[in-house]
Amino acid sequence: MELDPASLDQRESYQLLISAIVPRPIALVATISEDGVANLAPFSFFTGVCSKPPMVGLSVVRRRGEKKDTLRNIEANSEFVVNVVSAGMAQAMNQTAADYAPEVDEFSAAGLTQVASLRVRPSRAGESLISLECRLVEIKDFGKMPYISSFVIGEVVQFHLKDAVYEDGVVDFGMLNAVGRMGRDLYCHTGDVFEMNRPRMDE
Ligand SMILES: Cc1cc2nc3c(=O)[nH]c(=O)nc-3n(C[C@H](O)[C@H](O)[C@H](O)COP(=O)(O)O)c2cc1C
């Protein structure tokens, strides 16, 4: 099968991308509105961008041509928190993807606990084993209306790691058991890890 992207509509192109880029990590992103309302939403077009300083990026697509609350909030106050989603939080994470009105506090709606952040205004999710407090670096738009995607890059200004998953600079992935997003509405667990050393050219 050969497919020319020009022959695909947005939906078809999206379905192929989310099936080809698997598994994707899920950033459960906490922001706060200008009125102080807490917002939570999952984003799986999410990746690391730089390690020193640490930076992450996520892509927020338009919804029916309109900016999502997450993007509006980050544009308004330049701060967000990425919460890593472990298996026990999967249902709550999915709940936050519902199309809530801007005035709804999505921590409460999903039954997640707001914990004050150290360096940014948005709270982190207390259930997350790892959270990253971020400050906006840049927003870059791609595509054309109504399908514009805004790639949001943030610098991590504070790491939170629960003692249970972190020891001597190493994360216990079995304990973290982060959820991965696949194509369609499919997910995977990431507790099943294996080690493979890189080939060394000097031997
Ligand atoms: C697992 C998962 C991953 C998602 N990834 C993205 C994404 O990468 N980009 C995006 O724009 N929407 C993504 N969505 C949809 C948003 O979470 C959804 O539109 C949400 O309602 C946006 O909330 P907000 O308006 O509060 O920002 C995803 C949904 C789920 C369930």
The ligand as an SDF file (V2000), in Angstrom:
LIG
                    3D

 31 33  0  0  0  0  0  0  0  0999 V2000
   -4.7520    9.9280   25.3660 C   0  0  0  0  0  0  0  0  0  0  0  0
   -5.1250   11.2140   24.6900 C   0  0  0  0  0  0  0  0  0  0  0  0
   -4.1720   11.9240   23.9970 C   0  0  0  0  0  0  0  0  0  0  0  0
   -4.4920   13.1530   23.3790 C   0  0  0  0  0  0  0  0  0  0  0  0
   -3.5110   13.8350   22.7150 N   0  0  0  0  0  0  0  0  0  0  0  0
   -3.7860   15.0510   22.1670 C   0  0  0  0  0  0  0  0  0  0  0  0
   -2.7510   15.7980   21.5140 C   0  0  0  0  0  0  0  0  0  0  0  0
   -1.5880   15.3890   21.4450 O   0  0  0  0  0  0  0  0  0  0  0  0
   -3.0880   17.0190   21.0090 N   0  0  0  0  0  0  0  0  0  0  0  0
   -4.3570   17.5220   21.1120 C   0  0  0  0  0  0  0  0  0  0  0  0
   -4.6080   18.6530   20.6550 O   0  0  0  0  0  0  0  0  0  0  0  0
   -5.3550   16.8160   21.7130 N   0  0  0  0  0  0  0  0  0  0  0  0
   -5.0980   15.6170   22.2590 C   0  0  0  0  0  0  0  0  0  0  0  0
   -6.0880   14.9060   22.8900 N   0  0  0  0  0  0  0  0  0  0  0  0
   -7.4110   15.5180   23.0250 C   0  0  0  0  0  0  0  0  0  0  0  0
   -7.4480   16.5570   24.1540 C   0  0  0  0  0  0  0  0  0  0  0  0
   -7.0320   15.9730   25.3830 O   0  0  0  0  0  0  0  0  0  0  0  0
   -8.8970   17.0820   24.3030 C   0  0  0  0  0  0  0  0  0  0  0  0
   -9.2220   17.8240   23.1440 O   0  0  0  0  0  0  0  0  0  0  0  0
   -9.1140   17.9170   25.5540 C   0  0  0  0  0  0  0  0  0  0  0  0
  -10.4970   18.0890   25.7450 O   0  0  0  0  0  0  0  0  0  0  0  0
   -8.4930   19.2990   25.4790 C   0  0  0  0  0  0  0  0  0  0  0  0
   -8.8060   19.9440   26.6840 O   0  0  0  0  0  0  0  0  0  0  0  0
   -8.7220   21.5030   26.9370 P   0  0  0  0  0  0  0  0  0  0  0  0
   -9.7260   22.1920   26.0470 O   0  0  0  0  0  0  0  0  0  0  0  0
   -9.0490   21.5960   28.3830 O   0  0  0  0  0  0  0  0  0  0  0  0
   -7.3290   21.9470   26.6200 O   0  0  0  0  0  0  0  0  0  0  0  0
   -5.8130   13.6630   23.4700 C   0  0  0  0  0  0  0  0  0  0  0  0
   -6.7890   12.9250   24.1530 C   0  0  0  0  0  0  0  0  0  0  0  0
   -6.4470   11.7170   24.7500 C   0  0  0  0  0  0  0  0  0  0  0  0
   -7.5090   10.9350   25.4870 C   0  0  0  0  0  0  0  0  0  0  0  0
  1  2  1  0
  2  3  1  0
  2 30  2  0
  3  4  2  0
  4  5  1  0
  4 28  1  0
  5  6  2  0
  6  7  1  0
  6 13  1  0
  7  8  2  0
  7  9  1  0
  9 10  1  0
 10 11  2  0
 10 12  1  0
 12 13  2  0
 13 14  1  0
 14 15  1  0
 14 28  1  0
 15 16  1  0
 16 17  1  0
 16 18  1  0
 18 19  1  0
 18 20  1  0
 20 21  1  0
 20 22  1  0
 22 23  1  0
 23 24  1  0
 24 25  2  0
 24 26  1  0
 24 27  1  0
 28 29  2  0
 29 30  1  0
 30 31  1  0
M  END
$$$$
